[in-house]
Amino acid sequence: MIEHKRFSMFLLTLIVLANIGFISFDQSGIENQVGAINPQSVYRVFLFIIIGFMLIVSFSFRKTIILVNPKKSLAATRRRSYSMTLEYLLLTSFALSLVLNVSPGDLILGAYRLVEWVILLVLCYSIFSKVSATSNDPHKAIELSVKFFKIVASVPVGIVLVAAVFAPELAWTTYYSESYVVRFGGILTGPNGLALLAGIGSIFFLFGSSSKIAKAWGIGLFFVVILTYSRGGIAGAIVSIAYLQMAKKSRRSQFAFLGGAFLLAGVIFLSIDGEFFASFTRLLSRGDSSINLSSLNSRTNVWEAGFTGFLDAPFLGHGFIAGPKLLGTWVNQDWWRPMHAHNEFLNSAIAGGSVALILISIIYVKISYRLYKLKAAKVVPPIFIASWIQLVFYAFLTPILSHVVTSASIMFIMLSVSISSIYRASIRK
C-alpha cells in the first residue's frame, strides 16, 4: 500500500509538473511566434509519455497478480468498483466531435489532448480504487484525498514562490491598461490558476491540519490568492471560508461572521457615491474602466459569441479543442482572440454540442448531490465542500473538463473520484 501511494504521488506530481510553463506565449492569441512544436510542448508530451508508460507497466503487473491469485483479486475488484462512466462518455462525445468536424491537423492535436485526459482519469481511479479494495472505511479515502490535495496545491505554488526570488520574470504578470497592474503568477502558472490552487490549498492546510507549520503555510497560500489579483479566485476563496465559518458548531462564531459581513456590506452600500466606493470599484476593475468591469474583461462578449456558435452546431459542436478556437473569429475584438469560452458549460457546448453539455452538467450535479448526502450523513469534512465551491466559481470563468488538462483539472478529477470512493464506502459501511 505504501509503495502504491508513493508511486501514485510521483505520477501525479509529474502531471502537475507537465502543466508548469517556461515559454512566454502571446496571451492575446493573435500571434503564435513559437509554433505548435516548441520546447514547452515537447516537454509536456515527454512527461505524459513517461506517465502513460508507467501506468501500462503498473497495470500489467497487477494483471499478473490477478492470474496468480484470481479469487482474491476479483473479490477486491468487486469491493472497489465504482463508475466513471460519465467522464468516459464525455470524452467519447468529444472524440466524436473531433472525427466529424475538424481537419486532420486539429484531429491529431485533439486526439492527443484526449489521451492526456484518459491518463489523468486512469491514474486518479488507480489511486482511490486501491483504497476501496483494501478498506470499507470512508475515512481512509478522506485521509488519502487530503494528502494528495495538499501536494497538488503546494508544488506549483512553491515553484512560483522560488521563481519570484530567482527568476521574477517567470513568476509575475505585468501589463498596462489604464494603469500599471502587477499580478502574482505568470509564465510558470497563470494568476487565475494559481489563485485556485492556493485557495484550495489554504483550505486544506488551515482547516485540515493540526500542525502549526501547516497552518502557517495555509495562511501564506491565502496571501498568494490575494497577490494574484484574481477576482474569481479571491471571491471563491472568501465564499469557501465563509462557508467553513458558518459550518462551525459554535453559534458565537457564526453570529460574529454574519455581523462582520453585514457591517462590510452596509459600509459599501452607504458609500456608493463616495470616495471609498470609487476606490473599491477601481480595485475590482484592476485599474480599467467600469465598462470593462461590467463586461468581466470582455467575457460577456465571448459568451454571446459562444452561444451563437453553439446554435450553429447544437448537437455535436464544432470539435474538441478546435471548436473553441473559432471564438477568435466570432468575437469582434481586434486585440484579443480567446482560445476557449471562459465558461465550462458554454465551452463544452461549443466543443461537443448538447451531448457534452448534458454530460458535463450531470457530472457537476452528481458531485454536488453526493457532497450534500455525505455532509448530511456527517461523513465528509466541510473542507471538501469548501474546495468544491472554489472549483465551481472557477468553472464559471474558465473551463476545467472541456479543455486541456490543467492543474484545475487535476483538482477536479481528484475530488470527483475521491467523493465517489468515499460515497460508495459509506454506503457499504
FENQUIQUI-V778055 format. One record per residue. NEAR is the number of other ideal C-beta (glycine too) atoms within 8 Angstrom. Layout:
near=NEAR
near=NEAR
//
This chain:
near=6
near=5
near=6
near=8
near=11
near=8
near=10
near=12
near=11
near=8
near=12
near=15
near=10
near=11
near=16
near=14
near=9
near=12
near=13
near=10
near=9
near=9
near=9
near=3
near=8
near=8
near=4
near=8
near=9
near=7
near=5
near=7
near=5
near=7
near=6
near=6
near=5
near=9
near=7
near=11
near=9
near=9
near=10
near=10
near=9
near=8
near=12
near=13
near=8
near=9
near=14
near=10
near=8
near=10
near=13
near=8
near=8
near=10
near=9
near=8
near=8
near=9
near=8
near=8
near=9
near=10
near=6
near=6
near=7
near=8
near=6
near=7
near=11
near=9
near=8
near=10
near=9
near=7
near=10
near=11
near=6
near=10
near=6
near=10
near=6
near=11
near=12
near=9
near=9
near=15
near=12
near=8
near=14
near=15
near=11
near=11
near=19
near=17
near=7
near=7
near=12
near=11
near=6
near=5
near=6
near=12
near=11
near=8
near=11
near=15
near=10
near=9
near=12
near=13
near=10
near=11
near=11
near=9
near=13
near=13
near=13
near=9
near=14
near=13
near=10
near=12
near=14
near=15
near=11
near=13
near=13
near=14
near=9
near=8
near=7
near=6
near=7
near=13
near=6
near=11
near=14
near=13
near=8
near=13
near=14
near=11
near=9
near=13
near=15
near=12
near=12
near=15
near=15
near=11
near=11
near=17
near=15
near=8
near=11
near=16
near=10
near=8
near=12
near=9
near=6
near=5
near=6
near=9
near=7
near=10
near=13
near=11
near=10
near=8
near=5
near=6
near=9
near=5
near=7
near=6
near=11
near=8
near=13
near=14
near=17
near=13
near=8
near=13
near=15
near=8
near=14
near=14
near=14
near=18
near=18
near=17
near=16
near=16
near=16
near=14
near=15
near=15
near=18
near=16
near=14
near=11
near=12
near=10
near=10
near=3
near=6
near=5
near=6
near=10
near=11
near=8
near=10
near=16
near=10
near=8
near=16
near=13
near=8
near=15
near=15
near=8
near=8
near=16
near=12
near=14
near=8
near=13
near=19
near=13
near=9
near=16
near=15
near=8
near=11
near=14
near=10
near=10
near=12
near=13
near=10
near=9
near=7
near=8
near=3
near=6
near=6
near=6
near=9
near=11
near=8
near=8
near=11
near=9
near=8
near=8
near=9
near=8
near=8
near=8
near=8
near=8
near=9
near=11
near=7
near=7
near=10
near=7
near=4
near=8
near=6
near=9
near=11
near=8
near=8
near=9
near=10
near=8
near=7
near=8
near=11
near=9
near=9
near=10
near=7
near=7
near=6
near=11
near=12
near=7
near=10
near=8
near=7
near=11
near=11
near=9
near=11
near=13
near=12
near=8
near=12
near=17
near=9
near=9
near=14
near=13
near=6
near=7
near=11
near=8
near=7
near=11
near=16
near=14
near=14
near=15
near=14
near=15
near=17
near=17
near=8
near=11
near=17
near=10
near=6
near=9
near=13
near=4
near=8
near=3
near=5
near=10
near=11
near=12
near=8
near=11
near=13
near=12
near=14
near=13
near=10
near=13
near=16
near=16
near=15
near=15
near=18
near=18
near=15
near=8
near=11
near=17
near=12
near=8
near=14
near=14
near=9
near=9
near=13
near=10
near=8
near=9
near=12
near=9
near=8
near=11
near=13
near=8
near=9
near=14
near=11
near=6
near=7
near=4
near=8
near=11
near=7
near=10
near=12
near=14
near=12
near=14
near=15
near=12
near=12
near=17
near=15
near=10
near=13
near=15
near=13
near=8
near=11
near=13
near=14
near=13
near=12
near=14
near=11
near=7
near=11
near=10
near=13
near=13
near=13
near=15
near=16
near=11
near=12
near=13
near=15
near=12
near=13
near=14
near=14
near=13
near=15
near=15
near=13
near=10
near=15
near=11
near=6
near=7
near=7
//
